[in-house]
Amino acid sequence: MSKALFRRSIDACYAELAESAIYRPAAGGSMSVSIIPFVNLSSRSLPSGMLVQSESTMQVRVSDVASPKVGDQIEYDERTFQIRSAPQRGVADLIWFLDAPEVQG
């Protein structure tokens, strides 16, 4: 499959599934981007009660953010998320997968 076809497929997915967000590089500035957020909740039973953890992964198009870095932040749904590990390229190098848990406090 050609890269142009992949790009059209990704654009179609983003047209249906993406949410608006603000991307803030650690170096400063900000830009509007479209993201596809994934928030996975996991729970564990502890002697003192239940622990619920949130793992947040987001997809952003390379055309929106050319070079995301650890420490950059994304504001989405009135919450702030921070990239904590090296971003990974996805399908045909058109999207980034970002490990970005919510910033607490």
C-alpha positions as CSV (number, residue, x, y, z in Angstrom):
1,M,0.0,0.0,0.0
2,S,1.4,3.4,-0.9
3,K,2.2,6.1,1.7
4,A,-0.3,8.4,0.0
5,L,-3.1,5.8,0.6
6,F,-2.0,5.4,4.2
7,R,-2.0,9.2,4.7
8,R,-5.6,9.4,3.3
9,S,-6.6,6.5,5.7
10,I,-5.0,8.2,8.7
11,D,-6.7,11.5,7.7
12,A,-10.1,9.8,7.5
13,C,-9.6,8.2,11.0
14,Y,-8.6,11.6,12.4
15,A,-11.7,13.2,10.8
16,E,-13.9,10.8,12.7
17,L,-12.0,10.1,16.0
18,A,-9.7,12.9,16.8
19,E,-10.1,15.5,19.6
20,S,-8.7,19.0,19.7
21,A,-5.8,19.6,22.1
22,I,-3.0,22.0,22.8
23,Y,0.6,20.8,22.4
24,R,3.2,22.5,24.6
25,P,6.9,21.8,23.9
26,A,9.0,21.9,27.0
27,A,11.2,24.5,25.2
28,G,8.2,26.9,25.1
29,G,5.3,27.9,22.8
30,S,2.1,26.0,22.0
31,M,0.1,24.8,19.0
32,S,-3.3,23.3,18.3
33,V,-3.2,19.7,17.3
34,S,-5.6,16.8,16.8
35,I,-5.1,13.7,19.0
36,I,-6.6,10.3,19.4
37,P,-6.5,9.6,23.1
38,F,-6.5,6.2,24.8
39,V,-6.9,6.0,28.6
40,N,-6.6,2.6,30.1
41,L,-7.6,2.1,33.7
42,S,-6.2,-0.8,35.7
43,S,-6.9,-1.7,39.2
44,R,-5.2,-3.7,41.9
45,S,-6.4,-4.8,45.2
46,L,-4.1,-3.8,48.1
47,P,-4.4,-4.6,51.8
48,S,-5.3,-1.0,52.4
49,G,-7.8,-0.8,49.6
50,M,-8.1,-0.5,45.8
51,L,-5.4,1.2,43.7
52,V,-6.6,2.5,40.3
53,Q,-3.9,3.5,37.8
54,S,-4.4,5.4,34.6
55,E,-2.2,4.7,31.6
56,S,-2.6,7.3,28.8
57,T,-1.4,6.8,25.3
58,M,-2.1,9.4,22.6
59,Q,-1.7,9.4,18.9
60,V,-0.8,12.6,17.1
61,R,0.0,13.0,13.4
62,V,3.6,13.7,12.4
63,S,2.2,16.5,10.2
64,D,1.0,18.2,13.5
65,V,4.1,17.5,15.6
66,A,7.3,16.8,13.8
67,S,9.5,15.9,16.7
68,P,7.8,15.3,20.1
69,K,10.1,15.0,23.1
70,V,10.0,13.6,26.6
71,G,8.7,16.4,28.9
72,D,6.5,18.0,26.3
73,Q,2.9,18.4,27.4
74,I,-0.6,18.0,25.9
75,E,-3.6,19.8,27.3
76,Y,-6.8,17.9,26.5
77,D,-10.2,17.8,28.2
78,E,-9.2,20.3,30.8
79,R,-6.3,18.0,31.9
80,T,-2.6,18.1,31.3
81,F,-0.6,15.1,30.1
82,Q,3.2,14.9,29.9
83,I,5.2,12.7,27.6
84,R,7.3,10.4,29.8
85,S,9.1,8.1,27.4
86,A,10.5,8.3,23.8
87,P,7.7,8.7,21.3
88,Q,7.3,5.8,18.8
89,R,6.5,6.2,15.1
90,G,3.5,4.3,13.9
91,V,2.0,3.3,10.5
92,A,4.1,4.4,7.5
93,D,5.8,7.0,9.8
94,L,2.6,9.2,9.7
95,I,1.7,9.1,13.4
96,W,3.4,9.2,16.8
97,F,2.4,7.1,19.8
98,L,2.9,9.1,22.9
99,D,3.1,7.6,26.5
100,A,1.7,10.6,28.3
101,P,0.2,10.1,31.8
102,E,-1.8,12.9,33.4
103,V,0.2,15.4,35.4
104,Q,-1.1,15.4,39.0
105,G,-1.3,18.5,41.1
